[in-house]
Amino acid sequence: MKKLNPVFLVIAFIMLATGGCEKEKSPLSNQPVTGSWHVIANAGAGFNGIYFFNSTTGWIFGENGVIKKTINGGYNWVNQESGVHDRLYSIYFRDSNKGFVAGYNKTLLKTGDGGETWTPVTIASDSATLFSSIHADNDRNIYFISNHGEIFCSENAGSSWQLVYDFDEWGYSFVNFKYKPIAFAMKTFDNNIQKSGDGGSSWQTVDLPAHWTGSVFFINENTGWFVEDWALSSAIHDSVVVYITHNAGATWQSLCSLSGMSFDDLYFADALQGWMTDPVTIYNTCDGGKTWSEQYKSQNEGFIRDLFFIDRSHGWALTNQGEIIKYSGD
């Protein structure tokens, strides 16, 4: 899942090199996934994120409460009225009709008709200004986190919400209960991660081998990756390191170091196949993150704002200019 990156516009202009991993290549490093990226539409500027429920139905969302929907895989988009004018950061759908969107100014909206209408949900939050990272666990309970560390949960498809834990600290933007009872939470640009082994009742701080963390992604309760944030780490060393854990975040191993680039939007389809982006390029790995190869480079489409996959064969990228770039795999 993606962490918020408020320095995106700064790092977007700092493109120094496009080298590969410095470590020895694995036998799989020269075997890219069969597939290709193509620009299929322009939905207009002002969108921060992209989300698909299946291969045909998806949404984009962003500034001033804007939401658009597609039902043909991203080729055409239709406006949806959210009823708010706040920046939207995160969206989740339980099925093609029932969904939720979260954002700035304590915004939480719900829909029961695929987004034709959106209804505000009032959440009692003491200090927070922003809700994000909305998703479901393996029992389809829904979670999100506030930027003041409050974790909220609904066990009845969004009819009611409870505060289940409060870190009572500023800066949180990521929470993951997908593999409950293992759960994770993280601040933006921190050097540790919060881990729970009992479904969120208690948490422990796990130090990470990096000064500032960027994007993080887990494929199961044990295996996950994170990449350093280059915009901040470059003050110490002009490179970023990709790390992996095989024991639910207890320890992390360095996979590779890449020089002069800022990476975001980690996604892994399995233990080997993965993607991530820099501001104008989409990279692919076939060996679990040890080596990376350029798979698509934006020319005039703008800077890549978000990346979303439903499986290893269906993916989409969104740029700041509203270009929709679709991936079709094997």
VOGU-3710 file (C-alpha; in Angstrom, 3 decimals, decimal comma):
1> mkklnpvflv> 0,000/0,000/0,000  1,143/3,521/-0,800  2,383/6,079/1,723  1,703/9,777/1,165  4,621/11,647/-0,412  4,348/15,410/0,149  7,694/16,187/-1,481  6,735/14,650/-4,804  6,939/17,881/-6,788  10,469/18,529/-5,525
11> iafimlatgg> 11,920/15,126/-6,294  10,177/14,943/-9,639  12,710/17,356/-11,113  15,784/15,673/-9,683  16,447/12,937/-12,230  20,133/12,111/-12,219  20,579/8,578/-13,550  18,787/5,426/-14,585  21,276/2,786/-13,536  20,503/-0,696/-12,297
21> cekeksplsn> 21,167/-2,446/-9,033  24,749/-2,428/-7,930  24,722/-5,951/-6,607  25,407/-9,034/-8,701  22,543/-9,843/-11,034  20,523/-13,006/-10,484  19,765/-15,411/-13,355  16,262/-13,973/-13,563  17,321/-10,339/-13,881  17,313/-10,401/-17,685
31> qpvtgswhvi> 13,914/-12,076/-17,937  11,375/-9,221/-17,759  7,696/-9,984/-17,411  5,988/-10,337/-20,790  3,722/-7,331/-21,090  3,525/-3,710/-22,138  2,298/-0,274/-21,062  0,175/1,982/-23,278  -1,468/5,369/-22,775  -5,197/4,744/-23,183
41> anagagfngi> -6,900/7,948/-21,998  -6,569/11,415/-20,532  -8,958/11,997/-17,634  -7,813/15,552/-16,882  -5,464/16,984/-14,262  -5,990/17,148/-10,521  -6,045/13,456/-9,583  -3,852/11,867/-6,883  -4,754/8,184/-6,976  -6,138/5,343/-9,066
51> yffnsttgwi> -7,994/2,231/-7,899  -9,590/-0,721/-9,696  -12,029/-3,253/-8,259  -11,615/-5,580/-11,238  -10,269/-5,407/-14,791  -13,065/-3,118/-15,995  -14,319/-1,036/-13,051  -12,141/1,612/-11,433  -11,941/5,115/-9,997  -9,539/8,049/-9,921
61> fgengvikkt> -9,694/10,693/-7,181  -7,859/13,759/-5,990  -7,994/17,516/-5,523  -11,176/19,398/-4,585  -13,135/16,199/-4,043  -12,919/15,101/-7,683  -13,849/11,489/-8,502  -14,210/9,810/-11,881  -15,252/6,248/-12,718  -14,570/3,870/-15,602
71> inggynwvnq> -16,407/0,674/-16,522  -14,301/-0,276/-19,538  -10,834/-0,695/-18,051  -9,844/2,963/-18,100  -10,551/3,978/-21,684  -13,423/6,291/-20,733  -14,126/8,171/-17,494  -17,295/9,740/-16,099  -17,477/12,438/-13,409  -18,992/11,556/-10,028
81> esgvhdrlys> -20,151/14,213/-7,591  -18,551/13,666/-4,182  -20,260/16,618/-2,512  -16,990/17,778/-0,935  -14,138/20,057/-1,994  -11,346/18,479/0,044  -8,358/16,562/-1,271  -9,049/12,817/-1,435  -6,243/10,381/-0,636  -7,562/6,822/-0,455
91> iyfrdsnkgf> -10,419/4,704/-1,829  -11,665/1,149/-1,273  -14,600/-0,845/-2,663  -16,047/-4,000/-1,083  -17,776/-4,815/-4,357  -18,599/-2,905/-7,510  -21,259/-0,876/-5,670  -20,271/-0,378/-2,032  -17,211/1,728/-1,415  -15,507/4,387/0,693
101> vagynktllk> -13,182/7,306/0,062  -11,067/9,138/2,645  -9,196/12,410/2,591  -8,330/15,790/4,042  -10,425/17,670/6,616  -11,554/14,393/8,206  -13,327/13,388/5,009  -14,923/9,958/4,872  -17,576/9,257/2,231  -19,528/6,117/1,418
111> tgdggetwtp> -21,501/4,919/-1,587  -23,863/2,031/-2,216  -24,386/2,557/-5,921  -20,885/2,482/-7,384  -20,296/6,155/-6,738  -23,390/7,614/-8,365  -24,054/9,188/-4,977  -21,681/9,745/-2,047  -22,739/10,303/1,563  -20,522/11,877/4,260
121> vtiasdsatl> -19,705/9,796/7,343  -18,982/11,630/10,599  -15,985/10,289/12,524  -15,154/11,525/16,029  -11,447/12,336/15,826  -9,703/14,498/18,412  -6,823/16,068/16,543  -6,547/14,588/13,055  -6,951/16,538/9,842  -6,488/13,737/7,309
131> fssihadndr> -7,813/10,166/6,846  -5,971/7,710/4,571  -4,948/4,115/3,858  -8,514/2,730/3,783  -8,663/-1,021/3,105  -10,073/-4,325/4,393  -8,610/-7,204/6,383  -9,003/-10,888/5,525  -12,436/-10,892/7,202  -13,529/-7,822/5,176
141> niyfisnhge> -13,503/-5,533/8,202  -12,587/-2,038/7,007  -9,763/0,073/8,453  -8,223/3,499/7,940  -5,785/5,680/9,870  -5,669/9,391/10,676  -2,558/11,534/10,451  -2,611/11,701/14,260  -2,301/7,912/14,553  -5,943/7,007/15,213
151> ifcsenagss> -6,969/3,649/13,724  -10,662/3,263/12,970  -12,474/0,038/12,083  -15,900/-1,000/10,845  -17,021/-4,595/11,330  -20,432/-4,061/9,697  -19,598/-2,898/6,163  -19,309/0,738/7,193  -22,573/1,157/9,091  -20,635/2,189/12,203
161> wqlvydfdew> -16,999/2,884/13,097  -14,943/2,398/16,252  -11,604/3,800/17,349  -9,561/0,640/17,913  -6,147/2,180/18,660  -4,565/5,609/19,012  -0,812/6,175/18,634  -1,467/9,820/19,557  1,355/11,109/17,330  1,416/13,167/14,156
171> gysfvnfkyk> 2,627/11,866/10,807  0,843/8,556/10,233  -0,202/7,756/6,673  -0,035/3,959/6,362  -1,823/1,071/8,034  -2,208/-2,529/6,862  -4,530/-5,106/8,441  -4,797/-7,183/5,273  -3,052/-10,149/6,907  -4,568/-9,849/10,359
181> piafamktfd> -3,689/-10,705/13,124  -0,372/-9,333/11,785  -0,761/-5,590/11,179  1,552/-2,678/10,400  1,386/1,098/10,714  3,906/3,711/9,680  4,559/7,435/9,660  5,635/9,242/6,525  9,439/9,407/6,275  10,143/7,614/9,564
191> nniqksgdgg> 12,889/5,118/10,404  10,692/2,543/12,128  7,457/0,664/11,640  4,765/-0,223/14,151  3,856/-3,910/14,222  0,978/-5,744/15,886  0,702/-9,505/16,268  -2,719/-9,546/17,918  -4,915/-7,772/15,407  -4,127/-4,240/16,575
201> sswqtvdlpa> -4,711/-4,496/20,323  -1,033/-3,877/21,086  1,879/-2,588/19,032  5,653/-2,675/19,141  8,164/-0,413/17,423  10,476/-2,159/14,962  13,523/-0,159/13,880  14,243/-0,126/10,156  17,712/-0,108/8,536  17,089/3,247/6,794
211> hwtgsvffin> 16,974/6,896/7,795  13,688/7,631/5,997  11,236/5,167/4,538  9,282/5,572/1,335  6,830/3,118/-0,201  6,057/-0,201/1,535  4,236/-3,306/0,284  3,418/-6,753/1,758  2,279/-9,826/-0,201  1,463/-11,899/2,888
221> entgwfvedw> 1,840/-11,783/6,670  5,582/-12,496/6,450  6,989/-11,073/3,219  7,205/-7,376/2,436  9,424/-4,711/0,889  10,165/-1,075/1,488  12,303/1,451/-0,354  14,161/4,413/1,131  12,969/7,915/0,361  15,683/9,413/-1,813
231> alssaihdsv> 14,719/13,091/-1,405  15,679/12,896/2,275  18,252/10,078/2,239  20,270/11,828/-0,492  21,473/14,288/2,145  23,431/11,330/3,572  24,088/9,163/0,509  23,115/9,573/-3,153  21,236/6,291/-3,444  18,224/4,418/-2,190
241> vvyithnaga> 18,117/0,855/-0,901  15,344/-1,670/-1,440  14,787/-3,921/1,598  12,868/-7,161/2,123  11,556/-9,013/5,181  10,619/-12,682/5,392  9,625/-12,693/9,063  6,820/-10,146/9,326  9,136/-7,177/9,669  11,263/-8,479/12,539
251> twqslcslsg> 14,404/-8,163/10,408  15,086/-6,570/7,017  17,648/-7,506/4,354  19,143/-5,129/1,798  18,402/-6,264/-1,758  19,978/-3,569/-3,908  21,098/0,039/-3,982  20,121/2,372/-6,808  21,860/5,688/-7,354  20,379/9,108/-7,896
261> msfddlyfad> 16,703/8,175/-8,123  13,514/8,545/-6,123  11,250/5,497/-6,075  7,648/5,042/-5,003  4,516/2,933/-5,621  5,887/-0,507/-4,746  3,697/-3,413/-5,874  4,490/-7,137/-5,930  2,269/-9,752/-7,573  4,201/-12,600/-5,935
271> alqgwmtdpv> 7,611/-13,267/-4,411  9,408/-12,508/-7,689  7,389/-10,171/-9,900  7,158/-6,545/-8,851  6,996/-2,935/-10,011  7,875/0,509/-8,710  8,140/3,997/-10,175  10,287/7,062/-10,215  8,675/10,356/-11,298  8,668/9,430/-15,015
281> tiyntcdggk> 9,569/5,732/-15,241  8,000/2,390/-14,343  10,458/-0,333/-13,336  9,984/-4,092/-13,143  11,760/-6,809/-11,174  11,626/-10,539/-11,868  13,852/-11,665/-9,008  12,094/-10,319/-5,935  13,700/-6,871/-6,027  17,386/-7,731/-6,449
291> twseqyksqn> 17,550/-6,125/-9,891  15,238/-3,757/-11,766  14,739/-2,909/-15,424  13,002/0,011/-17,094  9,628/-1,069/-18,497  7,995/2,252/-19,426  9,228/5,836/-19,596  6,884/8,811/-19,740  7,613/11,185/-22,597  5,025/13,952/-22,537
301> egfirdlffi> 2,508/12,304/-20,208  3,704/14,078/-17,057  4,897/12,754/-13,707  3,625/9,434/-12,401  1,374/10,000/-9,403  0,113/6,490/-8,633  0,355/2,855/-9,665  -2,256/0,141/-9,122  -2,475/-3,560/-9,987  -5,228/-6,100/-9,440
311> drshgwaltn> -2,918/-8,990/-10,451  0,268/-9,579/-12,426  -1,548/-9,097/-15,737  -3,629/-5,971/-15,102  -2,151/-2,675/-13,977  -2,640/1,065/-14,380  -0,553/4,187/-13,821  -1,836/7,750/-13,365  0,122/10,930/-14,145  -0,273/14,464/-12,838
321> qgeiikysgd> -1,643/15,459/-16,246  -4,381/12,828/-15,994  -2,891/10,352/-18,446  -4,033/6,769/-17,837  -1,329/4,234/-18,723  -2,463/0,614/-18,833  -0,383/-2,522/-18,370  -1,326/-5,787/-20,052  0,726/-8,785/-19,002  1,025/-12,428/-19,906
//
